[in-house]
Amino acid sequence: MIKPMTIIAAAASVAVACLTFSSAAHAGAVLDRVLATKTLTVATSIGWPPSSFMNDKGELDGFDVEVAKGIAKQLGVDVKFVTPEWNLVTSGKWAGRWDLTMGQMVPTEERAKKFGFPGMYIYTGTVALVHKDSKATKLSDLDGKRIGVVAGTTNESYANHTLEVFGQPPIQYHFTPGEVKSYEGTPSPYDDLRLGDGVRLDGAITDETQARDIIKAGFPLKIVGEPFAYSPGGIAILHGDKEFSDKLGAAIKSLKDDGALAKLSIKWFGTDYTAAE
């Protein structure tokens, strides 16, 4: 068994450290806008069940969506969702179109230059997926293989061996892909992987919660070995509004303290992923 790598355990240290970076934004500007409009605009995804997805009623639903609604309630405002591509979210070029992102963003060194992380709300393992007919039984079996990842994610950085996590030692890599294929939108790497072992991909990297949901949905895939990293997922905002950051941090703390966050995790994932490993 590979010993899980705990990337970050203390959300508070990440939030405080990230605030040391410079920013062109004015302190209080975002919070003032949110309170004035009585609306918190949140960037999330429509295709990432069970965290955020369109339900049978054509409404956004899922763990991240409900957490965002809980935060808005703590702030005393309504919530509005937008669904930009993840690459646009991670570029930091928000131009005031949304106030924060609920995408379980991992605080990497590069991202910490652009974003603050007021609170970590989920900790999940990263896993490798292969087709059920694959002969791979351990991570090293994926050396030299074609690996699919979602563009702009830490999984893409991991596959390319370029991942640096804020304030943490160098990452340990457990396999070296021969080719990394990055996907935006549809088809996803899992759509291509389900076509057969080696047809378009030999494997894919994703978080454990999504991997289990994909398999549960009927995709003919399986997880190889054990999770090889435990990553924190947090709220991300642009630097420059400490008051807004503090309010969001307090909201997440309140949801944790009263047990609401754990209940949402159990509701959507079947277990509590809201505490650091």
N, C-alpha and C positions, 0 to 999 in steps of 0.2 A: 504493500500500500504506500502511495506517495503521501508524505506528510503535507497537509494543507498549508498554504502560505497565507498567513494573515497579513493583508496589505495595510489596513489602517484600522485601529481599534477605537480610537478616541475621536469622535466627530468634532468635539469642541476645539481640539488642537488644530484640526484642519481649517475650521471656520475662522479662528483667530489668525492663523498664519496667513491665510489667503488674503485677509484684509490689509496686509502690509504692502501689497502691490499697488502701484499708482493707477489712477483712473481719471478720465475726463468728465465723468458724470458728477453732478452736484449732489451733495449729501441731502437726503430727504426728498429728492425730486420724484423718485418712483413711488415711495410711500404716499407722498402728497397726491399724486395722480390717482393712485388706487383708492384712497379715501375720498377724494373729490368726486370720482366717477362711480363710487360704490361698486367697483368691478375689479376683480383680480383676473388678469388674462394669463392663461397657462398654456404653454406649448407641450404637447404630448403626441402620442402616436395612435393611429387607427388600426395598426396591424401587429400588435404585440400582446396577444392574450397570454396569461390572464391579467397582465398589468394594465394595458389600455387597448381597447378594441371596440368595434361597433357591435352592439348586441342585436338581437332579433327585432327590436323595436326601432332600429336605426339610430340608437343613441350611444354616445361614448360611455363605456363602462370599464370596470376593472379596478385593481388595487390602487394604482397610481391615481386614477380618476377620483376614487373615493377619498384618498388621502388629500388630494387637492381641494376637494369640497370641504373636508374637515378643517383645513387651514383657512379657507375663505370664511368659514363660520367663525373661527377664532378671531379673525380680523373684523368681523361684522360686515362683510361685503358679499356680493354675488360672485360667481365664478364663470368665466367664459373660456372655452377651449379653442385652440387653434392647432393645426396638425402639419407643421412644416417638415420637410425632410430633415433627418438627423444631421446630415452634413451641414445644413444651414444653421441649425441650432448650435453645433459645436464650433462654427466659424466665429461666433460672437457678434456677428453683424445683424443684430436684432432690430435696430432702427426704431425702437419703441413699439414694435408690433406685438410683443408679449412681455410680461413682467418677470416670469421665471419659467423654468422647465422642470417638469416632473417626468424624467426619463431615466431615473436611477443612475445618474451620471457619476462615473468613478473619477475622483480628483487626481488626475495625473499631473506631472510637473508642468507640461505644456498648457493644460487647461487652467491650472491655477494662476497663470499669467493673465487670463481673461476673466475668470469667474471666481466668485466667492461661493462657499458651500455652507449655508447657514445651519444645516442639519442633515445627518445621515439617517435614513429611515428604513433601509433594508440592507441585509448582508447575505449575499448568495454565492454559491460555488460556481466556478467556471468549469465546463466540461466539453469533451469532444464527442461528437455524434458521428456515427457511420451507418451505412445501410445494414439491414439485418442480415444480409448475406455476406457481409465483409468478414474476412478471416482475422481482422485486427482484434487483438485481445488486450493490448497494452498501448500506452501513448507512443512509445518508441516505434511501434509498427506504422505510425503515420509519417515517419521520416521520409522525405522525398516525394510525398503524395500531394495531390491537388486538394487544397483546403479552402472551403468557402466561409466567408465572413460578411457581416453587414458593414458597409462602408461607414467610416467615421467613428467606429466603436473601439473600445479598448481591446476587444477580441481581434480586430484588424491589426492593431499595434502589436499584440502578443504574437500573432502569426508571423508578422514581419520582423520580430525580435527588436522592436523599437519602443517598447513600453517602459515608461519611467513614471513611477507613482510618487506623488508629492511627499517629501520627507522620509522616504523609505529606501532601503538598500536595493542594489540591482536585482532585477527580476530573474528568477530561475526558470529557464526554458526546458521543457520536457520532450520536445520534438522539433524538428526543423522541416517545414514544408518544402516541397520542391517547387510548388507554385501556389500563390495565394490569389484567389479570385474574390473580388469585392463586389457586393451587390447593393443596389439602391432600389427600394420599392419591390415590385413584382416582376419576374419571379424572385423568390428569396433563395438563399443557399439550400434551404430545407426542401424547397420545391424541386430543385435540381438533384439533390441527393436522393430523394425518394424514387427517382427514375431507375435506379439500380446502382450496384456497387461499381464504381469506376466509369459509369456512363458519361457523366459530366464532372462529378466530384468523387473524391475518395473519403472525404470527411468534412465536418463543419465544426466551428467553435461557437458556443453560446453559453448563456447562464443556465444553471441547473433547473431553475423554475420553468423557464421557457422550454427547455429540452423535454422535461417530463410532460408538459402540456402538449407539445407537438406529438409525442409518442401516444399520449392518451387520445389525441384527436384522430389517430389511425394511421399516421405516417409509419412506413415500414423501416423504422430506424431504431438504433440502440445506442446506449452510452458506453464508451470505452473506459474501463478503469474507474478511478475515483476522481472527484473534483480536484483540480490541480491549483486552484487559487480561490481564496475567499475575499471578495471585493465589496467595499461599501458602496451603496447607491444613495446619492443625496440630491436635495434640491440644489439647483444651480441658478445663480443670478449674476448679472454684470457687476463689476466692482463699482463702488462709489456711493452707495446709500447704506450707511451703517444702521440707521434707524429701521429701514426695511429689513435688513439682514437680522437685526435683533428681534424684530416682531416675528419673523418666520421661524427663527430658532426657538423662540418661546412657544410658538404654536406647536411645533413638532414635539417639544419637551412635554407640553400639556397632553398631547395625544398619546405619548408614551406613558406618562405618569398615571393617566386614568384608565389605561389598558385598551383604549380604543384602537391604537395602532396594531397591537398584537392580535386583537380580534379580527381586524381586517385582513391581516396576513393569513390567519387560520381559515378565514372564510374563502379566500381566493387561492391559497396555495396548499391548504391542508396542514400547515405547520407554521410555527412562529419564526420568521426570518428577520425579525426586527432588532435582534440583539447581536452584538459582535461576537464572533467565534472566539 
